[in-house]
């Protein structure tokens, strides 16, 4: 059964996925780098690299939604990560929250649904050279700066 949050919203800034907003999990591991998802070609901005994540459920906190989505899409165990910070992009009728976490226990990411072509760890300095999801591409410099400060 589909969750009511799994819907598009449209407004002056464009069309976005997640009736109640969306969230993604930025996992940082000091030894392996950051975990990125190569998005399925059929998805919005398919073929780009971004964060595991997706639409929030009604009333769901962004941290909880990002952890749920990352578990569903990439097998990221919530008990193996610790919150570093959140970053919110809010355009009034829709918002996206990046939830940055540190891996406190090593785990193997696993493609567990059809939304991913691949899941890979990248050195932070290599991320900007990838074909990134446009929203993540805009946010990455600021996220990297905060990771370097908080990670």
C-alpha positions as CSV (number, residue, x, y, z in Angstrom):
1,X,0.0,0.0,0.0
2,X,1.4,3.4,-1.0
3,X,2.0,6.0,1.7
4,X,0.1,9.3,1.1
5,X,3.5,11.1,1.3
6,X,4.5,9.4,-1.9
7,X,3.3,12.1,-4.3
8,X,4.6,15.1,-6.3
9,X,4.1,18.7,-5.1
10,X,4.3,21.6,-7.5
11,X,4.8,25.3,-7.0
12,X,6.7,28.3,-8.3
13,X,10.1,26.7,-7.7
14,X,9.1,23.5,-9.6
15,X,8.0,19.9,-9.0
16,X,9.3,17.9,-6.1
17,X,8.8,14.4,-4.6
18,X,7.2,14.0,-1.2
19,X,3.9,15.6,-0.2
20,X,5.3,16.1,3.3
21,X,8.8,16.9,2.2
22,X,11.8,14.6,1.7
23,X,15.0,13.7,3.5
24,X,18.2,12.0,2.6
25,X,21.0,10.4,4.7
26,X,24.6,11.5,4.2
27,X,26.7,8.8,5.8
28,X,30.3,9.7,6.6
29,X,32.8,7.0,7.5
30,X,36.3,8.2,8.4
31,X,37.9,5.3,6.6
32,X,35.7,5.0,3.6
33,X,34.3,8.4,2.9
34,X,30.7,9.2,2.0
35,X,28.1,6.7,0.9
36,X,26.3,7.7,-2.3
37,X,23.5,6.1,-4.3
38,X,23.7,5.9,-8.1
39,X,20.0,6.6,-9.0
40,X,18.1,4.3,-11.2
41,X,17.7,5.7,-14.8
42,X,13.9,5.7,-14.5
43,X,13.9,7.9,-11.4
44,X,13.8,11.7,-11.2
45,X,17.3,12.8,-12.3
46,X,18.1,9.2,-13.0
47,X,21.7,8.2,-13.6
48,X,23.0,10.8,-11.2
49,X,24.7,10.2,-7.8
50,X,22.9,11.3,-4.6
51,X,21.9,10.3,-1.2
52,X,19.6,7.4,-0.2
53,X,16.4,9.0,0.9
54,X,12.9,9.9,-0.2
55,X,9.5,11.1,0.8
56,X,8.6,11.6,4.4
57,X,5.5,10.1,5.9
58,X,2.8,12.4,7.4
59,X,4.1,13.6,10.8
60,X,7.4,11.8,10.4
61,X,10.5,13.6,11.6
62,X,13.1,14.2,8.9
63,X,15.8,12.3,10.9
64,X,13.5,9.3,11.2
65,X,12.5,9.5,7.6
66,X,16.1,9.7,6.3
67,X,17.0,6.7,8.5
68,X,14.0,4.7,7.3
69,X,14.6,5.5,3.6
70,X,18.4,4.7,3.9
71,X,17.5,1.3,5.5
72,X,14.9,0.6,2.8
73,X,17.2,1.6,-0.1
74,X,20.7,0.9,1.1
75,X,20.5,-1.4,4.2
76,X,22.0,1.4,6.4
77,X,21.5,0.1,10.0
78,X,20.3,3.0,12.2
79,X,22.2,1.6,15.2
80,X,25.5,1.9,13.3
81,X,25.3,5.6,12.8
82,X,25.3,8.7,15.0
83,X,23.8,12.1,14.1
84,X,26.2,14.9,13.2
85,X,23.9,17.6,11.9
86,X,20.9,18.4,9.7
87,X,20.6,20.9,6.8
88,X,17.2,22.0,5.5
89,X,16.4,23.5,2.2
90,X,12.9,25.0,2.5
91,X,11.0,26.7,-0.3
92,X,7.7,27.2,1.5
93,X,5.6,24.5,0.0
94,X,8.2,21.8,0.1
95,X,11.5,21.0,2.0
96,X,14.4,18.7,1.8
97,X,16.4,17.8,4.9
98,X,19.9,16.3,4.6
99,X,20.6,14.3,7.7
100,X,24.4,13.9,8.1
101,X,25.5,10.9,10.2
102,X,28.8,9.4,11.2
103,X,29.3,5.6,10.9
104,X,30.2,4.5,14.4
105,X,30.3,0.8,13.4
106,X,31.3,-0.5,9.9
107,X,28.5,-1.9,7.8
108,X,28.1,-3.0,4.2
109,X,25.6,-1.0,2.1
110,X,23.2,-3.3,0.2
111,X,21.0,-2.5,-2.8
112,X,17.6,-3.5,-1.4
113,X,15.2,-1.9,-3.9
114,X,15.1,-1.0,-7.6
115,X,15.9,2.7,-7.0
116,X,19.6,2.1,-7.0
117,X,22.0,1.2,-9.8
118,X,24.9,1.1,-7.3
119,X,25.9,2.1,-3.8
120,X,29.5,3.2,-3.3
121,X,31.8,5.0,-0.8
122,X,33.7,8.0,-2.2
123,X,36.4,10.1,-0.7
124,X,34.8,13.5,0.0
125,X,37.2,15.3,-2.4
126,X,36.1,13.1,-5.2
127,X,32.3,13.7,-4.9
128,X,32.2,17.0,-6.8
129,X,33.7,15.3,-9.9
130,X,30.7,12.9,-10.2
131,X,27.5,13.5,-12.1
132,X,25.5,14.5,-9.1
133,X,21.7,15.0,-8.6
134,X,21.3,18.8,-9.2
135,X,20.0,19.5,-5.6
136,X,22.8,17.5,-4.0
137,X,25.3,19.2,-6.3
138,X,24.2,22.7,-5.1
139,X,24.3,21.6,-1.5
140,X,27.5,19.6,-1.5
141,X,30.0,22.4,-0.9
142,X,28.2,23.6,2.2
143,X,27.7,20.0,3.4
144,X,31.4,19.2,2.8
145,X,32.4,22.2,4.9
146,X,30.1,21.1,7.7
147,X,31.4,17.5,7.5
148,X,35.0,18.7,7.8
149,X,34.0,20.7,10.8
150,X,31.7,18.2,12.5
151,X,32.9,14.8,11.1
